[in-house]
Structures are given as structure tokens and as C-alpha cells.
Amino acid sequence: MEALEQRLAEAKELVADSDEELAALAEEEVAELAPKVEAKREEMLHHLLPPDPHENKDAILEIRAGTGGDEAALFAAELLRMYTKYAERKGWKIERLNTNATELGGIKEVVCALHGSEAYGMMRHESGVHRVQRVPVTETQGRVHTSAVSVAILPEAEEVDIDLDPKDLRIDVYRSSGPGGQSVNTTDSAVRITHVPSGITVQCQDEKSQHKNKSKALKVLRARLLDSAIRQRNEELARERRSQVGSGDRSAKIRTYNYPQSRVTDHRVGLTLYKLDQILAGELDPFIAALQARHAEQQLALLEHARPCT
């Protein structure tokens, strides 16, 4: 690595040489060496960082319509299709756990499990507020509206990760409902579980079996409790190091989908792509890769900050 960096530095110095032929050769060498040095840096970065114990876990995907009413719910449904197509590209299995749909075909809330290699590690940076700018189908004057949808990605927790005490759980059963609130089942198969100490509530109604809904609700509850513990630990580290990196804050807008310009911008890495249709079809790799690189750089910065002075 040091030898490559030395050669690159020397070549950069020669670019300014008065000998035009020598300067041209130096430019060619810089163009050849720069990507190699960057690749070596990324490789070293990967080895320096401690492994994330949750990297290879399956993930829980939660999508909720925010500001924007029916338009936000419709966009939530489009985000679900986008993530479903991305999961298919990765060879993951997507399992619907709970859905609250609208009469217009939108989604107020949906919870899914993503089963596959590095599902959480690949998807965790999708957490946050996704903003859409477009003309709603109900808009008669052609005005562009802005709506928002929140996405949460949680690591799926095993029983060994989160030990649930039955005494801490309040379990309610009720009849499942569909769009508009109408009953879609004649038995009390839907399940709502409240974790009393934390106040976290989970409900599942997609299955006709109360037992299956309870099992799925417990899966989501464990994931939320594990995610809460991870975020709490990250916030403690951030305070200790006077940094907000990795705090897990989902309150800020992270990405904007602009339909009139076919533009998608991720505000965290400053990446803008003018291929909205392809991204909604599941082509998320450019964003995923940029966000993973950013995360690795932040983690390395934290390691440097925590390293004792010698």
C-alpha cells in the first residue's frame, strides 16, 4: 500500500513538469494508480472495522404512510413494490407479516420479514423518511404535491437475542379488518401484543390463525426491542465521542423521489440519479453501495477518535 501511494504521489508531482511528454506519461500513471490505491484503502478499511454482529441477520421491513393522506399511502405501496423487487434481485424471500391497506390501493402500514444473505446489512440504511414529489391522481390543477413515507429496517432477533418475560406482555385478540375497517374474519384471529415495560405495541392480522399471528407479532416485537437496544447503545457512544454518527435517528428526510424530473436524490451521500423508473423497479445498488461506504468511513472515524494517544 505504501509503495503504491508513493508511486502515485511521485506521478502527481511529475504532472506539473515542464517536459510535456513526461507530464503526459505521469497523467497516465496517475489515472492507472489512483483506482488501485482507492481499492486498497477500501480493502484495508474493511479489515480494520470490527464485524457487525447483526450484519448477516434477516431483516424486518416496516413502511408507514406519513404526511400526505391517500397520496402518501399510495407511495408507501410503491416503496413496498420497490423493496420487493430488490429482494427478488438478491434472491431473498419476503414474508408479509401485517398489512393495513386503504380502499384506493395504498398502504397505511405494512410489516414484512426479509429472509436472505446479509438482508439487514444491505438494507439497514434505508431507515428514514422518504419524500415523494409528484402530481397526485386526485389533483385537478396539475400541481406537484409533497408527501412522506417512513421506512424502518430492524434486525430480526432470535430468542437468544431478546428474552421475553410473559409477565411483561399484554396480549389482546380481535377480529381482523380490511380497507375501510370492515371485518374480514368471523373469528378473533388478529393479535395485538404490548410490551408493558417499553410500551411497544405490535399487531398482526394477515393470517387466519390466531397462533400464526401471535408468532409473527412476537417476531416483530423482538426485532423492535433489539433495534431499540442497538440505537440506545449507538446514542451512548455518540455522546461519549461528541458525535451523532450512527445515532440511528430516523427523523430526518433521507431521500427524495421527484417524478416530474425522474430524479432520485439521497441527501446523506449527495447522490442524485435521473432514473426513477429503474430505481422503483428495484435497482437500488448504487444507493446501497454509497451508503455502505459512508457507514464504513464513519465507523473508521469513530475508531480513530476512540484510539488512545501515544
PEZI-V505851 format. One record per residue. N is the residue number from 1. RES is the residue in one letter. SS is DSSP state (~ for helix, > for strand, _ for the rest). NEAR is the number of other ideal C-beta (glycine too) atoms within 12 Angstrom. D_LAST is the distance of its C-alpha to the last C-alpha in Angstrom with 2 decimals. Layout:
# PEZI-V505851
n & res & ss & near & d_last
N & RES & SS & NEAR & D_LAST
N & RES & SS & NEAR & D_LAST
This chain:
# PEZI-V505851
n & res & ss & near & d_last
1 & M & _ & 19 & 23.51
2 & E & ~ & 12 & 22.00
3 & A & ~ & 13 & 25.52
4 & L & ~ & 24 & 27.11
5 & E & ~ & 19 & 24.86
6 & Q & ~ & 14 & 25.58
7 & R & ~ & 22 & 29.29
8 & L & ~ & 27 & 29.27
9 & A & ~ & 19 & 27.68
10 & E & ~ & 20 & 30.25
11 & A & ~ & 28 & 33.06
12 & K & ~ & 21 & 32.22
13 & E & ~ & 17 & 32.44
14 & L & ~ & 24 & 35.82
15 & V & ~ & 24 & 37.21
16 & A & _ & 15 & 37.81
17 & D & _ & 17 & 39.57
18 & S & _ & 10 & 43.07
19 & D & _ & 12 & 44.49
20 & E & ~ & 13 & 45.54
21 & E & ~ & 12 & 45.88
22 & L & ~ & 18 & 42.41
23 & A & ~ & 19 & 40.98
24 & A & ~ & 16 & 42.88
25 & L & ~ & 18 & 41.51
26 & A & ~ & 26 & 37.95
27 & E & ~ & 21 & 38.60
28 & E & ~ & 16 & 39.82
29 & E & ~ & 25 & 36.72
30 & V & ~ & 25 & 34.46
31 & A & ~ & 17 & 36.62
32 & E & ~ & 16 & 36.25
33 & L & ~ & 27 & 32.53
34 & A & ~ & 22 & 31.21
35 & P & ~ & 15 & 32.32
36 & K & ~ & 21 & 30.94
37 & V & ~ & 26 & 27.45
38 & E & ~ & 17 & 27.65
39 & A & ~ & 15 & 28.96
40 & K & ~ & 21 & 26.15
41 & R & ~ & 23 & 23.58
42 & E & ~ & 21 & 25.50
43 & E & ~ & 16 & 25.69
44 & M & ~ & 18 & 21.95
45 & L & ~ & 24 & 21.55
46 & H & ~ & 21 & 24.10
47 & H & ~ & 14 & 22.34
48 & L & ~ & 19 & 18.92
49 & L & _ & 23 & 20.57
50 & P & _ & 14 & 21.53
51 & P & _ & 13 & 25.33
52 & D & _ & 22 & 27.30
53 & P & _ & 18 & 29.58
54 & H & _ & 31 & 32.33
55 & E & _ & 24 & 32.27
56 & N & _ & 19 & 35.33
57 & K & _ & 32 & 37.35
58 & D & _ & 37 & 40.67
59 & A & > & 46 & 40.74
60 & I & > & 46 & 42.93
61 & L & > & 44 & 44.07
62 & E & > & 39 & 45.49
63 & I & > & 42 & 47.28
64 & R & > & 33 & 48.89
65 & A & > & 35 & 51.06
66 & G & _ & 29 & 49.97
67 & T & _ & 22 & 51.59
68 & G & _ & 29 & 54.56
69 & G & ~ & 22 & 57.01
70 & D & ~ & 26 & 58.88
71 & E & ~ & 34 & 57.05
72 & A & ~ & 34 & 53.66
73 & A & ~ & 36 & 55.18
74 & L & ~ & 31 & 56.50
75 & F & ~ & 45 & 53.14
76 & A & ~ & 42 & 51.55
77 & A & ~ & 32 & 54.05
78 & E & ~ & 33 & 53.03
79 & L & ~ & 44 & 49.34
80 & L & ~ & 38 & 50.40
81 & R & ~ & 25 & 52.32
82 & M & ~ & 36 & 49.36
83 & Y & ~ & 42 & 47.02
84 & T & ~ & 27 & 49.84
85 & K & ~ & 22 & 50.27
86 & Y & ~ & 33 & 46.55
87 & A & ~ & 32 & 46.59
88 & E & ~ & 19 & 49.60
89 & R & ~ & 20 & 47.83
90 & K & ~ & 26 & 45.00
91 & G & _ & 15 & 47.52
92 & W & _ & 27 & 46.57
93 & K & > & 18 & 49.17
94 & I & > & 31 & 49.53
95 & E & > & 30 & 51.19
96 & R & > & 31 & 52.66
97 & L & > & 39 & 52.07
98 & N & > & 39 & 53.56
99 & T & > & 33 & 55.29
100 & N & > & 33 & 56.75
101 & A & > & 31 & 58.80
102 & T & _ & 25 & 60.96
103 & E & _ & 16 & 64.56
104 & L & _ & 22 & 63.62
105 & G & _ & 19 & 61.45
106 & G & _ & 34 & 58.15
107 & I & > & 35 & 55.60
108 & K & > & 35 & 54.54
109 & E & > & 35 & 52.04
110 & V & > & 39 & 51.31
111 & V & > & 40 & 48.99
112 & C & > & 40 & 48.46
113 & A & > & 37 & 46.51
114 & L & > & 39 & 44.99
115 & H & > & 25 & 45.02
116 & G & _ & 26 & 43.32
117 & S & _ & 19 & 40.31
118 & E & _ & 25 & 37.17
119 & A & ~ & 36 & 39.43
120 & Y & ~ & 35 & 36.88
121 & G & ~ & 28 & 34.00
122 & M & ~ & 36 & 36.26
123 & M & ~ & 42 & 37.91
124 & R & ~ & 37 & 35.42
125 & H & ~ & 32 & 34.74
126 & E & ~ & 38 & 38.49
127 & S & _ & 35 & 38.16
128 & G & > & 34 & 39.20
129 & V & > & 34 & 42.19
130 & H & > & 44 & 44.18
131 & R & > & 34 & 46.51
132 & V & > & 39 & 49.79
133 & Q & > & 28 & 51.88
134 & R & > & 30 & 55.44
135 & V & _ & 19 & 59.12
136 & P & _ & 26 & 60.09
137 & V & _ & 16 & 63.28
138 & T & _ & 19 & 64.81
139 & E & _ & 17 & 64.19
140 & T & _ & 8 & 67.56
141 & Q & _ & 9 & 66.47
142 & G & _ & 12 & 63.76
143 & R & _ & 14 & 60.90
144 & V & _ & 20 & 57.32
145 & H & > & 27 & 55.81
146 & T & > & 26 & 52.22
147 & S & > & 35 & 51.51
148 & A & > & 33 & 48.46
149 & V & > & 43 & 47.63
150 & S & > & 33 & 44.63
151 & V & > & 38 & 43.08
152 & A & > & 38 & 40.91
153 & I & > & 39 & 39.36
154 & L & > & 43 & 38.51
155 & P & > & 41 & 37.36
156 & E & _ & 38 & 40.34
157 & A & _ & 31 & 39.63
158 & E & _ & 18 & 40.96
159 & E & _ & 15 & 42.47
160 & V & _ & 10 & 39.52
161 & D & _ & 24 & 37.20
162 & I & _ & 28 & 39.36
163 & D & _ & 14 & 41.73
164 & L & _ & 31 & 44.62
165 & D & _ & 11 & 46.65
166 & P & ~ & 13 & 50.29
167 & K & ~ & 10 & 50.73
168 & D & ~ & 19 & 48.27
169 & L & > & 25 & 50.35
170 & R & > & 21 & 53.43
171 & I & > & 28 & 55.42
172 & D & > & 21 & 58.23
173 & V & > & 23 & 60.61
174 & Y & > & 20 & 62.78
175 & R & _ & 22 & 64.71
176 & S & _ & 32 & 62.77
177 & S & > & 22 & 63.59
178 & G & _ & 19 & 63.69
179 & P & ~ & 21 & 63.74
180 & G & ~ & 13 & 65.48
181 & G & ~ & 14 & 64.95
182 & Q & _ & 12 & 67.93
183 & S & > & 17 & 67.85
184 & V & _ & 22 & 67.37
185 & N & _ & 22 & 67.74
186 & T & _ & 10 & 70.38
187 & T & _ & 19 & 68.15
188 & D & _ & 21 & 65.14
189 & S & _ & 28 & 62.67
190 & A & > & 35 & 59.87
191 & V & > & 39 & 57.06
192 & R & > & 29 & 54.78
193 & I & > & 34 & 51.97
194 & T & > & 21 & 50.14
195 & H & > & 28 & 47.00
196 & V & _ & 17 & 47.83
197 & P & _ & 15 & 44.41
198 & S & _ & 23 & 42.80
199 & G & _ & 14 & 46.02
200 & I & > & 29 & 45.42
201 & T & > & 21 & 48.80
202 & V & > & 38 & 49.63
203 & Q & > & 31 & 53.06
204 & C & > & 42 & 54.54
205 & Q & _ & 38 & 58.13
206 & D & _ & 32 & 58.31
207 & E & _ & 25 & 59.72
208 & K & _ & 19 & 63.20
209 & S & _ & 20 & 61.96
210 & Q & ~ & 26 & 60.54
211 & H & ~ & 17 & 58.63
212 & K & ~ & 23 & 56.95
213 & N & ~ & 36 & 56.08
214 & K & ~ & 31 & 54.55
215 & S & ~ & 23 & 52.46
216 & K & ~ & 34 & 51.18
217 & A & ~ & 39 & 50.51
218 & L & ~ & 33 & 48.40
219 & K & ~ & 37 & 46.40
220 & V & ~ & 43 & 45.66
221 & L & ~ & 43 & 44.92
222 & R & ~ & 35 & 42.31
223 & A & ~ & 41 & 40.68
224 & R & ~ & 34 & 40.60
225 & L & ~ & 34 & 39.17
226 & L & ~ & 34 & 36.39
227 & D & ~ & 34 & 35.67
228 & S & ~ & 25 & 35.63
229 & A & ~ & 25 & 33.10
230 & I & ~ & 30 & 30.81
231 & R & ~ & 26 & 31.14
232 & Q & ~ & 18 & 30.54
233 & R & ~ & 19 & 27.28
234 & N & ~ & 28 & 26.23
235 & E & ~ & 20 & 27.23
236 & E & ~ & 16 & 25.16
237 & L & ~ & 24 & 22.01
238 & A & ~ & 22 & 23.02
239 & R & ~ & 15 & 23.41
240 & E & ~ & 16 & 20.09
241 & R & _ & 22 & 18.33
242 & R & _ & 11 & 21.00
243 & S & _ & 21 & 22.37
244 & Q & _ & 18 & 25.80
245 & V & _ & 28 & 24.90
246 & G & _ & 33 & 26.61
247 & S & _ & 24 & 28.49
248 & G & _ & 29 & 31.65
249 & D & _ & 19 & 33.72
250 & R & _ & 26 & 37.05
251 & S & _ & 15 & 38.72
252 & A & _ & 20 & 38.13
253 & K & > & 26 & 40.33
254 & I & > & 32 & 38.61
255 & R & > & 40 & 41.43
256 & T & > & 33 & 44.75
257 & Y & > & 38 & 47.77
258 & N & > & 25 & 50.20
259 & Y & _ & 29 & 53.56
260 & P & _ & 18 & 55.46
261 & Q & _ & 17 & 52.85
262 & S & _ & 19 & 51.97
263 & R & > & 23 & 48.36
264 & V & > & 33 & 45.41
265 & T & > & 27 & 42.17
266 & D & > & 30 & 38.93
267 & H & _ & 22 & 37.36
268 & R & _ & 27 & 33.82
269 & V & _ & 23 & 33.41
270 & G & _ & 14 & 36.13
271 & L & > & 26 & 38.19
272 & T & > & 22 & 41.97
273 & L & > & 27 & 44.52
274 & Y & _ & 18 & 48.25
275 & K & _ & 20 & 49.51
276 & L & ~ & 26 & 50.14
277 & D & ~ & 18 & 52.75
278 & Q & ~ & 20 & 50.53
279 & I & ~ & 35 & 47.64
280 & L & ~ & 28 & 50.09
281 & A & _ & 19 & 51.31
282 & G & _ & 25 & 47.91
283 & E & _ & 22 & 46.11
284 & L & _ & 35 & 42.78
285 & D & ~ & 18 & 40.50
286 & P & ~ & 21 & 39.37
287 & F & ~ & 36 & 38.16
288 & I & ~ & 31 & 36.69
289 & A & ~ & 19 & 34.70
290 & A & ~ & 24 & 33.39
291 & L & ~ & 31 & 32.39
292 & Q & ~ & 30 & 30.62
293 & A & ~ & 24 & 28.61
294 & R & ~ & 25 & 27.76
295 & H & ~ & 30 & 26.73
296 & A & ~ & 30 & 24.43
297 & E & ~ & 24 & 22.74
298 & Q & ~ & 28 & 22.38
299 & Q & ~ & 28 & 20.95
300 & L & ~ & 25 & 18.33
301 & A & ~ & 20 & 17.48
302 & L & ~ & 26 & 17.17
303 & L & ~ & 21 & 14.83
304 & E & ~ & 18 & 12.56
305 & H & ~ & 19 & 12.96
306 & A & ~ & 18 & 12.34
307 & R & _ & 12 & 9.11
308 & P & _ & 7 & 6.48
309 & C & _ & 6 & 3.81
310 & T & _ & 3 & 0.00
